Amino acid sequence: MAPPFPWVYTPPAMAREGKNPSPSSPTKPPKPSSPSKFKPKITQSDDLPLEKDLLLRMHDVMVKARCLEERLIAMYKSGHGYFWIGGPGEEAFNTALGLLIKKGEGPAYDYLHFHYRQSATLLAMGEEPLGAIRQMKNTATDPYSGGRNFAGHFAKKAWNVAPVSSPIEVQYSMAPGTAWVQKRFGGDGISIVTGGDAGTAEGDFATCLVWASRPGKEVPLLILVTNNRWGISTPYTDVQGVEKISDRGVAFGMRTKTIDGNDPISAYLELKEAFEYVRTERKPYLVEARVSRLYGHSSASGANFVTNEADCIAQFEDRLIKKGLLTRQSADALRAKYAEELAELARQAKEEPFPEGSTIWEHVFKGEPARDPLATEEG
Amino acid sequence: MANMAQAVRLALHYAEEHLGVTDIFGEDVGPPLGGVFTCTQGLKTTWNSPLDERGIIGMAMGIAMAGGRPVAEIQFCDYIYNTIDLLKLAGNTLWSSNGQWNLPMVVMTPVGSGIRGSIYHSHSFDASATHIPGWKIVMPSTPLDAYGLLLSACQEQNPVLFLIPKALMRIKGEELIPGEPSEDKALSKLIDAPLGDRTQWKAQWPAVQPVSIPLGQAKTVRAGSQLTVVSYGRTLPMCLLAANALASEGVDAEVIDLRTLWPYDWATIKASVAKTGRVLYVNEDTEVTNFGEHLIRRTTDELFYKLLAPPKLLAGKFVPGIGLADTLEAASVPQQSDIHAAMKKLAAMEP
């Protein structure tokens, strides 16, 4: 039987161990109809070239983020939220990213133009998961949108997190603007924009490449694409002819690379190099990260775990265990601990009230009273 | 007296010197051209953007997010349509972040007919703009108002769309901008870029003073007792001319320049219509789901028992474009004679 997702990249090591049914399964090698010739450099070796503390911290955040997403899905499935979308499968890349961000408010710090799959980035930055749960439950206490927006739609001005919005890729048009101010401001704050592969078909992605690389006016912008090779149900190879999205940056004279986003170590080291370049050179860098999508696009497609894509946490745990930095028991215990903590937070959020209907008039305009502008004296 | 293009330029000069405007940009906004209507000649923070309207709006949003104060231009409003979801996003950024992120940004764009601009240089945007909550929408009809309203826009904490009626761009005002030289051609010599090589040219800015025209305040430009006419932009001066002409025919019309479309000055309209019992709304955007239709709805909701005649709207015809030939343009958007006739007819209606 032909695998349903022949284009999915799975590291050979995983396939050999039979942990993840994949196109490279020894029983029946697939013949993809339109394969990508590109294979990211396999970096998931036994060497773990980072400090033990950092490795374990990354693992901790990844597990926590997975447990958060799984709790959000469980909330959706039990009627405690209307819609779920998030980032299970992207924890390795997003965690590495979050650990490298210069967190704060204003142009001295990094501006973050994210999309809706980056809970792991926020957790890696030190965010408490309760906010995401409240947003899922659309309570008045939701710190990002006050019950107005979907799960995963973070906004946190204190950390320069621009509001995540559902129309994918609009963030690519805005990000050069914050980077432009930072270029003028000086210092080492940069802007970071993330989107998915499907959305790079939008004109906003081209806008980003053009505006980031104007001659003599290049801006400190780290342009990220997490490529899970899906646009909801449409395979990347059905709709895009470019083999590596990062190649699109080459035409604009910017540095580019495509990395294995499922390997937190590789992602960390590759991102670190890109961060350092953008911080010091004050020029853009385009990084494409190949990642998995482990629960489908969103709740609209069922939000069920898929077994034919690489699971970055399972892979990383195997390597940590092999190296003696973790045991199976300690890994399982960590997961159980976070699962229970998040279940408790969800129980807490379930008791919290929705926003009052009358609050729709709040924050239409800054500095102005919340009122219905068409209200009459008679009511 | 400054014309509207010069008034916009003077306001932007004042704003970049005193109000913290950091970036004035758009297609051909910087030197050497200084804008296709010359609105941005000689300014110090102007620059030319790529030919990319979505990039222009996105850039303005990003600059505003990071603490800058941008004034972005879309060269003609006919080309703003591919930015409409970014305009929506700018309008909902404060709301969707529950009050965290506001965007102090101004987008200015020339609108409307009157320069024989054919299908893609004649359209209006006020009907579409007033469907996008979260924006303040301004449209002056005199140079002095353009100056004062733009100064207010540049001090706003929220996104402001500044619609400039291009038919009025070259019309000189009747009131001096404070600090403007009174001699007729003196201003042009100081701030209009010369033809030919401009590389060495610098504007000699007069010491203009601020004028405060808060957003949301209409202006009653002619008092009258029998009929209220509410308009803005290109059609406003025509309404005033028609009212003056009709005075000799025994029709006493009150003319209100709305100036700000959102938030709009309902108190002024309401008081006037309550007094006259008759109202004509005039603008040149297409008439189906036109902003004037909203004003009529509110008029009937709140003033029904005060009305002596049905509230009326005179607006652009609901056709896909404004044709190039004089005859086609005249048939598509309200002209002086149309306004005159509509006012006269409304004044004659009795319950």
Interface residues (C-beta under 8 A of the other chain):
Chain A: G106 P107 Y111 D142 Y144 S145 G146 R148 N149 H153 A155 K156 K157 A162 P163 S165 P167 V170 Y172 S173 M174 A175 P176 G177 T178 A179 W180 V181 Q182 F185 S191 G203 D204 T207 V210 W211 R214 E362 H363 V364 F365 K366 G367 P373 L374 T376
Chain B: T22 D23 P50 D52 R54 G55 I57 G58 M59 A60 M61 G62 I63 A64 M65 A66 G67 G68 P70 D85 L86 L89 T93 L94 W95 S96 S97 N98 G99 Q100 W101 N102 P133 G134 K136 Q157 N158 P263 R298 D301 E302
